[in-house]
Amino acid sequence: MEDNKTIYRAEIGRQLAELRSKKGLTAQQVADLSGINRVNVSKIETGAYNVSVDILGRVCEVLGARLKIVENE
């Protein structure tokens, strides 16, 4: 059974990958624009990387997104 941390990483990664795809960007382009290694971008998108808020913020800036915490419905 997955723990919550794994679920959170997977959900964040899924959302980033979806947004990257909508923007028509490759993982390499996101990496180049954010100053992050392409392998790490891929790991973030698959939920295999425990990304820091700072790095997540840089990726969001490249994708034209913002970090937001919302209350559970």
PDB file of N, CA, C and O in Angstrom:
ATOM      1  N   MET A   1       0.837  -1.185   0.000  1.00  0.00           N
ATOM      2  CA  MET A   1       0.000   0.000   0.000  1.00  0.00           C
ATOM      3  C   MET A   1       0.880   1.246   0.000  1.00  0.00           C
ATOM      4  O   MET A   1       1.837   1.344   0.768  1.00  0.00           O
ATOM      5  N   GLU A   2       0.546   2.186  -0.865  1.00  0.00           N
ATOM      6  CA  GLU A   2       1.303   3.427  -0.945  1.00  0.00           C
ATOM      7  C   GLU A   2       1.023   4.307   0.263  1.00  0.00           C
ATOM      8  O   GLU A   2      -0.105   4.383   0.750  1.00  0.00           O
ATOM      9  N   ASP A   3       2.076   4.973   0.739  1.00  0.00           N
ATOM     10  CA  ASP A   3       1.847   5.933   1.805  1.00  0.00           C
ATOM     11  C   ASP A   3       1.457   7.274   1.191  1.00  0.00           C
ATOM     12  O   ASP A   3       1.575   7.468  -0.019  1.00  0.00           O
ATOM     13  N   ASN A   4       0.995   8.191   2.025  1.00  0.00           N
ATOM     14  CA  ASN A   4       0.523   9.483   1.526  1.00  0.00           C
ATOM     15  C   ASN A   4       1.601  10.259   0.791  1.00  0.00           C
ATOM     16  O   ASN A   4       1.306  10.931  -0.198  1.00  0.00           O
ATOM     17  N   LYS A   5       2.855  10.182   1.255  1.00  0.00           N
ATOM     18  CA  LYS A   5       3.929  10.918   0.592  1.00  0.00           C
ATOM     19  C   LYS A   5       4.065  10.486  -0.860  1.00  0.00           C
ATOM     20  O   LYS A   5       4.221  11.325  -1.747  1.00  0.00           O
ATOM     21  N   THR A   6       4.006   9.203  -1.104  1.00  0.00           N
ATOM     22  CA  THR A   6       4.116   8.682  -2.465  1.00  0.00           C
ATOM     23  C   THR A   6       2.936   9.132  -3.313  1.00  0.00           C
ATOM     24  O   THR A   6       3.103   9.483  -4.482  1.00  0.00           O
ATOM     25  N   ILE A   7       1.762   9.122  -2.734  1.00  0.00           N
ATOM     26  CA  ILE A   7       0.559   9.559  -3.451  1.00  0.00           C
ATOM     27  C   ILE A   7       0.665  11.039  -3.799  1.00  0.00           C
ATOM     28  O   ILE A   7       0.327  11.442  -4.912  1.00  0.00           O
ATOM     29  N   TYR A   8       1.133  11.850  -2.851  1.00  0.00           N
ATOM     30  CA  TYR A   8       1.272  13.290  -3.106  1.00  0.00           C
ATOM     31  C   TYR A   8       2.275  13.548  -4.222  1.00  0.00           C
ATOM     32  O   TYR A   8       2.012  14.347  -5.122  1.00  0.00           O
ATOM     33  N   ARG A   9       3.416  12.881  -4.168  1.00  0.00           N
ATOM     34  CA  ARG A   9       4.430  13.066  -5.218  1.00  0.00           C
ATOM     35  C   ARG A   9       3.875  12.662  -6.579  1.00  0.00           C
ATOM     36  O   ARG A   9       4.095  13.359  -7.569  1.00  0.00           O
ATOM     37  N   ALA A  10       3.167  11.555  -6.634  1.00  0.00           N
ATOM     38  CA  ALA A  10       2.606  11.086  -7.901  1.00  0.00           C
ATOM     39  C   ALA A  10       1.577  12.069  -8.449  1.00  0.00           C
ATOM     40  O   ALA A  10       1.540  12.309  -9.656  1.00  0.00           O
ATOM     41  N   GLU A  11       0.755  12.632  -7.598  1.00  0.00           N
ATOM     42  CA  GLU A  11      -0.273  13.577  -8.048  1.00  0.00           C
ATOM     43  C   GLU A  11       0.345  14.879  -8.537  1.00  0.00           C
ATOM     44  O   GLU A  11      -0.073  15.417  -9.563  1.00  0.00           O
ATOM     45  N   ILE A  12       1.329  15.387  -7.819  1.00  0.00           N
ATOM     46  CA  ILE A  12       2.018  16.596  -8.259  1.00  0.00           C
ATOM     47  C   ILE A  12       2.698  16.337  -9.603  1.00  0.00           C
ATOM     48  O   ILE A  12       2.605  17.158 -10.516  1.00  0.00           O
ATOM     49  N   GLY A  13       3.367  15.221  -9.722  1.00  0.00           N
ATOM     50  CA  GLY A  13       4.036  14.872 -10.970  1.00  0.00           C
ATOM     51  C   GLY A  13       3.067  14.741 -12.126  1.00  0.00           C
ATOM     52  O   GLY A  13       3.345  15.211 -13.229  1.00  0.00           O
ATOM     53  N   ARG A  14       1.941  14.109 -11.885  1.00  0.00           N
ATOM     54  CA  ARG A  14       0.930  13.950 -12.936  1.00  0.00           C
ATOM     55  C   ARG A  14       0.444  15.304 -13.431  1.00  0.00           C
ATOM     56  O   ARG A  14       0.312  15.523 -14.635  1.00  0.00           O
ATOM     57  N   GLN A  15       0.179  16.209 -12.494  1.00  0.00           N
ATOM     58  CA  GLN A  15      -0.298  17.534 -12.871  1.00  0.00           C
ATOM     59  C   GLN A  15       0.753  18.310 -13.665  1.00  0.00           C
ATOM     60  O   GLN A  15       0.428  18.978 -14.647  1.00  0.00           O
ATOM     61  N   LEU A  16       2.004  18.218 -13.240  1.00  0.00           N
ATOM     62  CA  LEU A  16       3.067  18.914 -13.965  1.00  0.00           C
ATOM     63  C   LEU A  16       3.252  18.347 -15.366  1.00  0.00           C
ATOM     64  O   LEU A  16       3.411  19.103 -16.325  1.00  0.00           O
ATOM     65  N   ALA A  17       3.234  17.029 -15.491  1.00  0.00           N
ATOM     66  CA  ALA A  17       3.391  16.399 -16.806  1.00  0.00           C
ATOM     67  C   ALA A  17       2.241  16.789 -17.731  1.00  0.00           C
ATOM     68  O   ALA A  17       2.450  17.050 -18.916  1.00  0.00           O
ATOM     69  N   GLU A  18       1.043  16.826 -17.191  1.00  0.00           N
ATOM     70  CA  GLU A  18      -0.125  17.211 -17.988  1.00  0.00           C
ATOM     71  C   GLU A  18      -0.003  18.659 -18.461  1.00  0.00           C
ATOM     72  O   GLU A  18      -0.273  18.960 -19.623  1.00  0.00           O
ATOM     73  N   LEU A  19       0.398  19.542 -17.573  1.00  0.00           N
ATOM     74  CA  LEU A  19       0.551  20.948 -17.933  1.00  0.00           C
ATOM     75  C   LEU A  19       1.687  21.136 -18.939  1.00  0.00           C
ATOM     76  O   LEU A  19       1.561  21.915 -19.884  1.00  0.00           O
ATOM     77  N   ARG A  20       2.778  20.431 -18.737  1.00  0.00           N
ATOM     78  CA  ARG A  20       3.900  20.509 -19.687  1.00  0.00           C
ATOM     79  C   ARG A  20       3.452  20.089 -21.073  1.00  0.00           C
ATOM     80  O   ARG A  20       3.801  20.724 -22.068  1.00  0.00           O
ATOM     81  N   SER A  21       2.679  19.016 -21.134  1.00  0.00           N
ATOM     82  CA  SER A  21       2.173  18.523 -22.410  1.00  0.00           C
ATOM     83  C   SER A  21       1.242  19.548 -23.060  1.00  0.00           C
ATOM     84  O   SER A  21       1.332  19.796 -24.262  1.00  0.00           O
ATOM     85  N   LYS A  22       0.358  20.137 -22.271  1.00  0.00           N
ATOM     86  CA  LYS A  22      -0.557  21.166 -22.791  1.00  0.00           C
ATOM     87  C   LYS A  22       0.202  22.356 -23.364  1.00  0.00           C
ATOM     88  O   LYS A  22      -0.222  22.961 -24.348  1.00  0.00           O
ATOM     89  N   LYS A  23       1.328  22.684 -22.737  1.00  0.00           N
ATOM     90  CA  LYS A  23       2.140  23.816 -23.197  1.00  0.00           C
ATOM     91  C   LYS A  23       3.004  23.444 -24.393  1.00  0.00           C
ATOM     92  O   LYS A  23       3.638  24.313 -24.992  1.00  0.00           O
ATOM     93  N   GLY A  24       3.036  22.156 -24.749  1.00  0.00           N
ATOM     94  CA  GLY A  24       3.828  21.708 -25.889  1.00  0.00           C
ATOM     95  C   GLY A  24       5.320  21.710 -25.634  1.00  0.00           C
ATOM     96  O   GLY A  24       6.114  21.865 -26.562  1.00  0.00           O
ATOM     97  N   LEU A  25       5.708  21.537 -24.371  1.00  0.00           N
ATOM     98  CA  LEU A  25       7.117  21.528 -24.007  1.00  0.00           C
ATOM     99  C   LEU A  25       7.608  20.113 -23.752  1.00  0.00           C
ATOM    100  O   LEU A  25       6.854  19.252 -23.300  1.00  0.00           O
ATOM    101  N   THR A  26       8.865  19.886 -24.044  1.00  0.00           N
ATOM    102  CA  THR A  26       9.494  18.606 -23.702  1.00  0.00           C
ATOM    103  C   THR A  26      10.075  18.710 -22.293  1.00  0.00           C
ATOM    104  O   THR A  26      10.230  19.805 -21.753  1.00  0.00           O
ATOM    105  N   ALA A  27      10.387  17.578 -21.718  1.00  0.00           N
ATOM    106  CA  ALA A  27      11.041  17.576 -20.407  1.00  0.00           C
ATOM    107  C   ALA A  27      12.385  18.286 -20.499  1.00  0.00           C
ATOM    108  O   ALA A  27      12.789  18.967 -19.557  1.00  0.00           O
ATOM    109  N   GLN A  28      13.073  18.137 -21.609  1.00  0.00           N
ATOM    110  CA  GLN A  28      14.364  18.809 -21.797  1.00  0.00           C
ATOM    111  C   GLN A  28      14.191  20.326 -21.813  1.00  0.00           C
ATOM    112  O   GLN A  28      14.999  21.050 -21.231  1.00  0.00           O
ATOM    113  N   GLN A  29      13.153  20.805 -22.470  1.00  0.00           N
ATOM    114  CA  GLN A  29      12.909  22.248 -22.508  1.00  0.00           C
ATOM    115  C   GLN A  29      12.602  22.794 -21.112  1.00  0.00           C
ATOM    116  O   GLN A  29      13.097  23.856 -20.733  1.00  0.00           O
ATOM    117  N   VAL A  30      11.794  22.073 -20.359  1.00  0.00           N
ATOM    118  CA  VAL A  30      11.486  22.494 -18.987  1.00  0.00           C
ATOM    119  C   VAL A  30      12.766  22.499 -18.161  1.00  0.00           C
ATOM    120  O   VAL A  30      12.999  23.414 -17.372  1.00  0.00           O
ATOM    121  N   ALA A  31      13.587  21.485 -18.344  1.00  0.00           N
ATOM    122  CA  ALA A  31      14.851  21.410 -17.617  1.00  0.00           C
ATOM    123  C   ALA A  31      15.744  22.594 -17.961  1.00  0.00           C
ATOM    124  O   ALA A  31      16.295  23.239 -17.069  1.00  0.00           O
ATOM    125  N   ASP A  32      15.886  22.879 -19.240  1.00  0.00           N
ATOM    126  CA  ASP A  32      16.745  23.984 -19.672  1.00  0.00           C
ATOM    127  C   ASP A  32      16.244  25.322 -19.139  1.00  0.00           C
ATOM    128  O   ASP A  32      17.037  26.141 -18.675  1.00  0.00           O
ATOM    129  N   LEU A  33      14.950  25.545 -19.203  1.00  0.00           N
ATOM    130  CA  LEU A  33      14.377  26.819 -18.784  1.00  0.00           C
ATOM    131  C   LEU A  33      14.369  27.010 -17.272  1.00  0.00           C
ATOM    132  O   LEU A  33      14.385  28.140 -16.785  1.00  0.00           O
ATOM    133  N   SER A  34      14.344  25.909 -16.534  1.00  0.00           N
ATOM    134  CA  SER A  34      14.290  25.999 -15.074  1.00  0.00           C
ATOM    135  C   SER A  34      15.642  25.758 -14.410  1.00  0.00           C
ATOM    136  O   SER A  34      15.788  25.964 -13.205  1.00  0.00           O
ATOM    137  N   GLY A  35      16.628  25.324 -15.190  1.00  0.00           N
ATOM    138  CA  GLY A  35      17.948  25.056 -14.636  1.00  0.00           C
ATOM    139  C   GLY A  35      18.025  23.774 -13.833  1.00  0.00           C
ATOM    140  O   GLY A  35      18.840  23.641 -12.919  1.00  0.00           O
ATOM    141  N   ILE A  36      17.169  22.838 -14.185  1.00  0.00           N
ATOM    142  CA  ILE A  36      17.099  21.554 -13.494  1.00  0.00           C
ATOM    143  C   ILE A  36      17.506  20.461 -14.477  1.00  0.00           C
ATOM    144  O   ILE A  36      17.237  20.577 -15.673  1.00  0.00           O
ATOM    145  N   ASN A  37      18.135  19.429 -14.004  1.00  0.00           N
ATOM    146  CA  ASN A  37      18.521  18.296 -14.838  1.00  0.00           C
ATOM    147  C   ASN A  37      17.276  17.626 -15.417  1.00  0.00           C
ATOM    148  O   ASN A  37      16.278  17.453 -14.717  1.00  0.00           O
ATOM    149  N   ARG A  38      17.337  17.247 -16.701  1.00  0.00           N
ATOM    150  CA  ARG A  38      16.193  16.616 -17.361  1.00  0.00           C
ATOM    151  C   ARG A  38      15.763  15.328 -16.659  1.00  0.00           C
ATOM    152  O   ARG A  38      14.570  15.041 -16.551  1.00  0.00           O
ATOM    153  N   VAL A  39      16.733  14.562 -16.186  1.00  0.00           N
ATOM    154  CA  VAL A  39      16.402  13.324 -15.476  1.00  0.00           C
ATOM    155  C   VAL A  39      15.561  13.634 -14.244  1.00  0.00           C
ATOM    156  O   VAL A  39      14.620  12.905 -13.930  1.00  0.00           O
ATOM    157  N   ASN A  40      15.897  14.709 -13.551  1.00  0.00           N
ATOM    158  CA  ASN A  40      15.120  15.083 -12.366  1.00  0.00           C
ATOM    159  C   ASN A  40      13.722  15.568 -12.734  1.00  0.00           C
ATOM    160  O   ASN A  40      12.766  15.307 -12.003  1.00  0.00           O
ATOM    161  N   VAL A  41      13.591  16.271 -13.859  1.00  0.00           N
ATOM    162  CA  VAL A  41      12.256  16.667 -14.315  1.00  0.00           C
ATOM    163  C   VAL A  41      11.416  15.416 -14.540  1.00  0.00           C
ATOM    164  O   VAL A  41      10.261  15.358 -14.119  1.00  0.00           O
ATOM    165  N   SER A  42      11.984  14.427 -15.196  1.00  0.00           N
ATOM    166  CA  SER A  42      11.263  13.176 -15.446  1.00  0.00           C
ATOM    167  C   SER A  42      10.906  12.468 -14.142  1.00  0.00           C
ATOM    168  O   SER A  42       9.807  11.930 -14.006  1.00  0.00           O
ATOM    169  N   LYS A  43      11.834  12.468 -13.185  1.00  0.00           N
ATOM    170  CA  LYS A  43      11.559  11.838 -11.891  1.00  0.00           C
ATOM    171  C   LYS A  43      10.458  12.572 -11.139  1.00  0.00           C
ATOM    172  O   LYS A  43       9.631  11.945 -10.477  1.00  0.00           O
ATOM    173  N   ILE A  44      10.443  13.891 -11.236  1.00  0.00           N
ATOM    174  CA  ILE A  44       9.368  14.665 -10.604  1.00  0.00           C
ATOM    175  C   ILE A  44       8.031  14.256 -11.205  1.00  0.00           C
ATOM    176  O   ILE A  44       7.063  14.015 -10.483  1.00  0.00           O
ATOM    177  N   GLU A  45       7.983  14.180 -12.529  1.00  0.00           N
ATOM    178  CA  GLU A  45       6.728  13.861 -13.217  1.00  0.00           C
ATOM    179  C   GLU A  45       6.227  12.451 -12.918  1.00  0.00           C
ATOM    180  O   GLU A  45       5.024  12.199 -12.977  1.00  0.00           O
ATOM    181  N   THR A  46       7.120  11.546 -12.603  1.00  0.00           N
ATOM    182  CA  THR A  46       6.698  10.175 -12.303  1.00  0.00           C
ATOM    183  C   THR A  46       6.506   9.948 -10.806  1.00  0.00           C
ATOM    184  O   THR A  46       6.130   8.854 -10.384  1.00  0.00           O
ATOM    185  N   GLY A  47       6.763  10.982 -10.006  1.00  0.00           N
ATOM    186  CA  GLY A  47       6.597  10.855  -8.563  1.00  0.00           C
ATOM    187  C   GLY A  47       7.743  10.136  -7.891  1.00  0.00           C
ATOM    188  O   GLY A  47       7.627   9.730  -6.735  1.00  0.00           O
ATOM    189  N   ALA A  48       8.857   9.971  -8.600  1.00  0.00           N
ATOM    190  CA  ALA A  48       9.994   9.239  -8.057  1.00  0.00           C
ATOM    191  C   ALA A  48      11.010  10.146  -7.375  1.00  0.00           C
ATOM    192  O   ALA A  48      12.050   9.673  -6.916  1.00  0.00           O
ATOM    193  N   TYR A  49      10.722  11.440  -7.305  1.00  0.00           N
ATOM    194  CA  TYR A  49      11.670  12.408  -6.762  1.00  0.00           C
ATOM    195  C   TYR A  49      10.961  13.264  -5.727  1.00  0.00           C
ATOM    196  O   TYR A  49       9.916  13.850  -6.007  1.00  0.00           O
ATOM    197  N   ASN A  50      11.527  13.333  -4.543  1.00  0.00           N
ATOM    198  CA  ASN A  50      10.966  14.166  -3.479  1.00  0.00           C
ATOM    199  C   ASN A  50      11.464  15.587  -3.704  1.00  0.00           C
ATOM    200  O   ASN A  50      12.492  15.988  -3.158  1.00  0.00           O
ATOM    201  N   VAL A  51      10.738  16.337  -4.501  1.00  0.00           N
ATOM    202  CA  VAL A  51      11.163  17.646  -4.968  1.00  0.00           C
ATOM    203  C   VAL A  51      11.012  18.700  -3.870  1.00  0.00           C
ATOM    204  O   VAL A  51      10.050  18.682  -3.103  1.00  0.00           O
ATOM    205  N   SER A  52      11.980  19.618  -3.809  1.00  0.00           N
ATOM    206  CA  SER A  52      11.879  20.717  -2.849  1.00  0.00           C
ATOM    207  C   SER A  52      10.888  21.763  -3.368  1.00  0.00           C
ATOM    208  O   SER A  52      10.583  21.812  -4.559  1.00  0.00           O
ATOM    209  N   VAL A  53      10.409  22.570  -2.477  1.00  0.00           N
ATOM    210  CA  VAL A  53       9.484  23.637  -2.856  1.00  0.00           C
ATOM    211  C   VAL A  53      10.182  24.616  -3.798  1.00  0.00           C
ATOM    212  O   VAL A  53       9.557  25.132  -4.724  1.00  0.00           O
ATOM    213  N   ASP A  54      11.455  24.874  -3.574  1.00  0.00           N
ATOM    214  CA  ASP A  54      12.195  25.797  -4.434  1.00  0.00           C
ATOM    215  C   ASP A  54      12.240  25.298  -5.878  1.00  0.00           C
ATOM    216  O   ASP A  54      11.974  26.058  -6.809  1.00  0.00           O
ATOM    217  N   ILE A  55      12.574  24.033  -6.059  1.00  0.00           N
ATOM    218  CA  ILE A  55      12.629  23.460  -7.411  1.00  0.00           C
ATOM    219  C   ILE A  55      11.240  23.394  -8.009  1.00  0.00           C
ATOM    220  O   ILE A  55      11.055  23.710  -9.184  1.00  0.00           O
ATOM    221  N   LEU A  56      10.274  22.994  -7.229  1.00  0.00           N
ATOM    222  CA  LEU A  56       8.892  22.942  -7.711  1.00  0.00           C
ATOM    223  C   LEU A  56       8.440  24.323  -8.177  1.00  0.00           C
ATOM    224  O   LEU A  56       7.762  24.445  -9.198  1.00  0.00           O
ATOM    225  N   GLY A  57       8.806  25.345  -7.445  1.00  0.00           N
ATOM    226  CA  GLY A  57       8.475  26.713  -7.829  1.00  0.00           C
ATOM    227  C   GLY A  57       9.098  27.102  -9.156  1.00  0.00           C
ATOM    228  O   GLY A  57       8.459  27.763  -9.974  1.00  0.00           O
ATOM    229  N   ARG A  58      10.350  26.694  -9.378  1.00  0.00           N
ATOM    230  CA  ARG A  58      11.015  27.002 -10.642  1.00  0.00           C
ATOM    231  C   ARG A  58      10.327  26.316 -11.815  1.00  0.00           C
ATOM    232  O   ARG A  58      10.160  26.917 -12.877  1.00  0.00           O
ATOM    233  N   VAL A  59       9.931  25.069 -11.630  1.00  0.00           N
ATOM    234  CA  VAL A  59       9.224  24.344 -12.686  1.00  0.00           C
ATOM    235  C   VAL A  59       7.873  25.014 -12.956  1.00  0.00           C
ATOM    236  O   VAL A  59       7.482  25.189 -14.110  1.00  0.00           O
ATOM    237  N   CYS A  60       7.177  25.381 -11.904  1.00  0.00           N
ATOM    238  CA  CYS A  60       5.880  26.046 -12.071  1.00  0.00           C
ATOM    239  C   CYS A  60       6.019  27.364 -12.823  1.00  0.00           C
ATOM    240  O   CYS A  60       5.183  27.687 -13.667  1.00  0.00           O
ATOM    241  N   GLU A  61       7.066  28.126 -12.524  1.00  0.00           N
ATOM    242  CA  GLU A  61       7.296  29.385 -13.241  1.00  0.00           C
ATOM    243  C   GLU A  61       7.440  29.138 -14.742  1.00  0.00           C
ATOM    244  O   GLU A  61       6.861  29.861 -15.553  1.00  0.00           O
ATOM    245  N   VAL A  62       8.203  28.130 -15.100  1.00  0.00           N
ATOM    246  CA  VAL A  62       8.404  27.795 -16.515  1.00  0.00           C
ATOM    247  C   VAL A  62       7.083  27.418 -17.172  1.00  0.00           C
ATOM    248  O   VAL A  62       6.840  27.753 -18.332  1.00  0.00           O
ATOM    249  N   LEU A  63       6.228  26.716 -16.421  1.00  0.00           N
ATOM    250  CA  LEU A  63       4.955  26.246 -16.974  1.00  0.00           C
ATOM    251  C   LEU A  63       3.838  27.273 -16.856  1.00  0.00           C
ATOM    252  O   LEU A  63       2.716  27.020 -17.293  1.00  0.00           O
ATOM    253  N   GLY A  64       4.134  28.422 -16.273  1.00  0.00           N
ATOM    254  CA  GLY A  64       3.103  29.444 -16.108  1.00  0.00           C
ATOM    255  C   GLY A  64       2.065  29.041 -15.082  1.00  0.00           C
ATOM    256  O   GLY A  64       0.888  29.382 -15.208  1.00  0.00           O
ATOM    257  N   ALA A  65       2.503  28.316 -14.066  1.00  0.00           N
ATOM    258  CA  ALA A  65       1.601  27.828 -13.023  1.00  0.00           C
ATOM    259  C   ALA A  65       2.018  28.426 -11.683  1.00  0.00           C
ATOM    260  O   ALA A  65       3.073  29.050 -11.574  1.00  0.00           O
ATOM    261  N   ARG A  66       1.191  28.233 -10.680  1.00  0.00           N
ATOM    262  CA  ARG A  66       1.547  28.672  -9.340  1.00  0.00           C
ATOM    263  C   ARG A  66       1.225  27.569  -8.347  1.00  0.00           C
ATOM    264  O   ARG A  66       0.360  26.725  -8.582  1.00  0.00           O
ATOM    265  N   LEU A  67       1.930  27.597  -7.250  1.00  0.00           N
ATOM    266  CA  LEU A  67       1.679  26.629  -6.184  1.00  0.00           C
ATOM    267  C   LEU A  67       0.481  27.112  -5.379  1.00  0.00           C
ATOM    268  O   LEU A  67       0.359  28.300  -5.080  1.00  0.00           O
ATOM    269  N   LYS A  68      -0.393  26.193  -5.035  1.00  0.00           N
ATOM    270  CA  LYS A  68      -1.564  26.568  -4.271  1.00  0.00           C
ATOM    271  C   LYS A  68      -1.972  25.386  -3.394  1.00  0.00           C
ATOM    272  O   LYS A  68      -2.026  24.245  -3.855  1.00  0.00           O
ATOM    273  N   ILE A  69      -2.253  25.670  -2.151  1.00  0.00           N
ATOM    274  CA  ILE A  69      -2.734  24.630  -1.245  1.00  0.00           C
ATOM    275  C   ILE A  69      -4.222  24.874  -1.060  1.00  0.00           C
ATOM    276  O   ILE A  69      -4.653  25.981  -0.738  1.00  0.00           O
ATOM    277  N   VAL A  70      -4.994  23.821  -1.269  1.00  0.00           N
ATOM    278  CA  VAL A  70      -6.439  23.955  -1.152  1.00  0.00           C
ATOM    279  C   VAL A  70      -6.952  22.986  -0.091  1.00  0.00           C
ATOM    280  O   VAL A  70      -6.372  21.928   0.156  1.00  0.00           O
ATOM    281  N   GLU A  71      -8.026  23.376   0.504  1.00  0.00           N
ATOM    282  CA  GLU A  71      -8.668  22.536   1.516  1.00  0.00           C
ATOM    283  C   GLU A  71      -9.360  21.354   0.849  1.00  0.00           C
ATOM    284  O   GLU A  71      -9.944  21.500  -0.225  1.00  0.00           O
ATOM    285  N   ASN A  72      -9.298  20.188   1.477  1.00  0.00           N
ATOM    286  CA  ASN A  72     -10.001  19.018   0.943  1.00  0.00           C
ATOM    287  C   ASN A  72     -11.482  19.299   0.880  1.00  0.00           C
ATOM    288  O   ASN A  72     -12.045  19.980   1.738  1.00  0.00           O
ATOM    289  N   GLU A  73     -12.095  18.766  -0.141  1.00  0.00           N
ATOM    290  CA  GLU A  73     -13.544  18.941  -0.306  1.00  0.00           C
ATOM    291  C   GLU A  73     -14.301  17.925   0.486  1.00  0.00           C
ATOM    292  O   GLU A  73     -15.532  17.920   0.467  1.00  0.00           O
TER     293      GLU A  73
END
